[in-house]
Amino acid sequence: MLALKYLLMILGVGLFGSSGALVVYDIYIAEQLRRLLARNKATGAGTGTGAETGLAARRPLGPVRSGLAQRLAFLSLVPILLSLSIVVVPDGTAGVRVSQIWGAQRGTLYPGVHFVTPLVDSVALYDTREQVYSTLASALAKSDSEVLIVQAREGLNIGLAVSVRYRLDPRRLDTIHANLPQPVGEQVVAPVVSTTYRQMAPNYVTQEIFATKREELRAKAAAAITARLESDGILVREVLLRDLQLPAEYAKGLEGLLLKEQENERLGTEQEIKQKEVKIAELEAEAQKARDVKQAEGQAAVRVLQAKGEADAMQYTLPLKQKQIEQTKLEAEARKEATLQNADAAAQAKIIDSKAEVERQKNLSEAEANRIRVTAAADAERMKFEAAVLKQNPMLIQKIIAERLSDKLQIMMVPMDGKNFFANDVMHSAFSGVTAGNNSGTDDSGDADGAAQAPAVSAQKRPSKRP
């Protein structure tokens, strides 16, 4: 709609400008024609075209197109009036219809598109969002805000930094427009806030405003400001008391007083602590005394109970001791009897052991005699068998001697003549038997020469298979 409004406005202005331009153009053409005719009239006698110039002078000029210009002008009023009748209220604002005849009209124009009577009604826009009015506590701060100074009950000047959040009631914009001065924040809110705090501050002393009743002052001032501005259609959201500015001399004195009060409180606290420590020591002494008394009483009671217990126990101790003595005697007799029985058993065991040892020796002797008899019989049988074998095989003697000497030497040299050798006869007989068996039919001298010429017999060491 806003674009349509501007388009209609441009169209109306264009049509009105076109009508004016048409009139101006017609007047300009007529003026140029008159000048041309006048110049031709002045120069027509010398050129011979006077008749044509006179004819042009006698011809009537074309009239200005005023009718068309008027129609265009009236036609331009239509879009202009239409554009003036369209009012767009933006977000965050509200409008009041103001008539040139009847004044402010009832009702609020909220954000959106509205139609009004052109050239008769206008719309006054107001910001309906929350606004903040603030004051300063001191003029030293570089700001355009007002400095709010109030007087306490003692007459001391105190600077207050106050902030008020408010907004205009959209439902009462017609009343605000008709009755309140503009702008509302500077002309209405600021005086109400300043006046309220200046009226209430004298009810409190400086120390109360600064410390104990600061919140009370803020709450009362907020209630009064809210009630007073609400009657004018201004809704107060919140009133804040940001800061206080005390006079410099009073601030120094108050600081010293606070230091003294803190020192006094510290001393009082230390005194209370000392008193409590003394009281704690007394209570601890009394508690220790009571504990000692209770402990002594308890020990006495324990001793009495122990004595009673011992006395009661003695009634049962004597019979118990007698029973223990009797039991000890019985145990001694039992041990003595057991010792005698053990001694008899040991003697009988020794007798049995000696008998068993004699029997064992006897068995061993018999076993040894039997072994000797068996061994002798085996040796006799073996010797008899060996004699028979040697008789049949005389060469076994050489084998036996070699096996017996195999552990002590590896080579045995036998001299050819056989002197000083204990086995000369054995070797001679052995080799004689071998030669006789191999060379049958030779004479005896040949056998002797062969035996004499035989090389030395070498017996190599070989392990014996006999034990």
Summary of the structure (lengths in Angstrom):
residues: 467
radius of gyration: 79.1
end to end distance: 142.6
largest distance: 214.2
contacts: 1148
relative contact order: 0.04
helix: 66%
strand: 13%
